[in-house]
Every structure is written in C-alpha cells, then in structure tokens.
Amino acid sequence: MTMRNNLRRIRTWELALTAAVMALPLIPTAPTVEGFAFIRPAHAEEKKLDTSRLVSVGGDITEIVYALGEESRLIARDTTSIYPEAALKLPNVGYMRALSPEGILAMNPTAIIAVEGSGPQEALTVLKNASVPFETVPSAFTRDGIIAKIDRVGTLLGVPDKAKALEEKVAADLEAAIADAEKRPEAERKRVLFILSAQNGRIMASGTGTAADGIVKLAGAINAVGAFPGYKPLTDEAIIEAKPDIILMMNRGDGAGTKNEDLLAQPAIALTPAAEKKAIIRMDGVYLLGFGPRTAAAARELNTAIYGG
C-alpha cells in the first residue's frame, strides 16, 4: 500500500470526523490530579471472549489494542481507526456511526468491540442478536475515563496484566500533564473557542461534556462557551460575548475546511481577541479528541500552542 493510498484513507475519515465528534456521548469532564484512584472492576465472572478474530470499532479502541501489543487479533477496523499507520492495512468495515452488520459479519469475527456512540441502533441490534459476541466500551473525556477504557479493553482481551501496566503508564503521563497545566493561575488562563465547523458562516462550537471541552480543560485553558452541553450553532452575539483568546479547530488536511482568512473575516469572529491576534490553532482531530493512550501528549501540545513553549 502506498503512502498516497494511506493519505486518501485518512482524508476520507477526516471528512466524516465532524459528524463523529458530534455523535460522541456527553460526559462531565472535570480533570483530576489525585493519585491513581481508578478502581479496577471485577470482570472475573464474565465469560471469556474468543478474540482471536477481532473487529474493532472506534479509533481509541483500535489504538488501545495496538498499545497492549494485541494487534495480531485484529481482522478489521472502522474508518475512524487510522492510528497507528499499521491499522490502515486492515480491512475497513465502515464509519462507526453507519455500520453495516452484513459487512462486519462477513469478516467472520469471533468478537466485536465497539466504543460507546457507535451505531446506528438498528445495526447494533442486529449485531448484538448475532451469534458473535458484541461488547461496548464506555467513553468519558477525562483522565479516569481513559484509564477505564484501557482496563475494559484489556479485560475483554484477557490480558489484565498488560492492561494494568498500560494504565499505570498512561495515568502517570496524564497526571504529569494535568499537574503542569494546573500550575498556571486561573487569572492567566486563556479562553478557547473550539469550532467544529463554520459552513456558510454558521459557527458550530463546543459546549460542555464533549471531547473538545475535555481536552481544553486538560490543557489548562477555559472553554469560552461552557454554558451549554454538546455542540450548538452560535449567534453573532454569543461569539462576541465569548471573547475567545484562541480559536481551536481540527486540521482536516484536505484543504476542504474553512481557511483562516475566511474565518477571521466573519463579522462576529473579527471582533474577538482571537481574531485581533490571529490566534487560530489547528490539530489533527483523531489525536486531539481521541481520548486514548496519546491524550497526555495531545494536551501538552495544545498547552504549548496556547501559551508558548
């Protein structure tokens, strides 16, 4: 497979990323820096899964499988699973929110592991009623949510010791990143407006309980529009009142997104502190919003982009 083919697949996912982000469940996102407080649930009584032929749905789930060193079990993945690059060599069963039961079952899997938010519900019903075990992994946009996700995947794969080692490593990395971010006084923290899309002049922004809200907080910044849950279109008045210091967006990489100059030319955006300083940050969407093993690195990178090195 050539790099050109890899890039084409990545861009296909990036075009669907906006819809994927909006479909993610809304979870409280207050970060914690306490000790490693996550309590491993007792899964010992669960029937052991045969995961020798595994279909993974969700980029974070696939990334965790690779981080556990259990990628040899994978026979297929969904469109959002583009990291690590080796995952692109696996057959693609489609977009996580538009799954085809026939396509997945045709792979002859022994188990399916999907992240919360996969769908549609009709497809999930068919898959859950099939003879193949179907397991859903909860998703929360916090430090503890990431650790719980790793624990659950490790339990389902039957490798709790590997999962514990990865949990400890990821938890320590997250705690260090959060501690560094929290050294900044509240009065010095910048207001960040995450814009999911800006089509036809309509600004769709992140409120609370989203992956964007979670990563902004982990990076030691303030969500500029934290008064509502989920993603909503903003009025011009709301944008001006938000007074964002920074505008954060996903870097689609295909040239199809709103260009910086076009965004800054929008009347309401033009009146913000972010526009005055032309302060727009773009990051890879899967990396920024994935809430998997790389989230600490993403939080650090975002913190540096917001406040400088």
Secondary structure, DSSP 8 states (H G I E B T S, - for coil): --HHHHHHHHHHHHHHHHHHHHHS---------SSS-------TTS-----SSEEEESHHHHHHHHHTT-GGGEEEE-TT---SGGGGGS-B---TTS--HHHHHTT--SEEEEETT---HHHHHHHHHSSS-EEEE---SSHHHHHHHHHHHHHHHT-HHHHHHHHHHHHHHHHHHHHHHHTS-GGG--EEEEEEE-GGG-EEEE-BSSHHHHHHHHTT-EETTTTSBSEEEE-HHHHHHH--SEEEEE--SSS-S--HHHHHTSHHHHTSHHHHHT-EEEE-HHHHH--STTHHHHHHHHHHHHH--
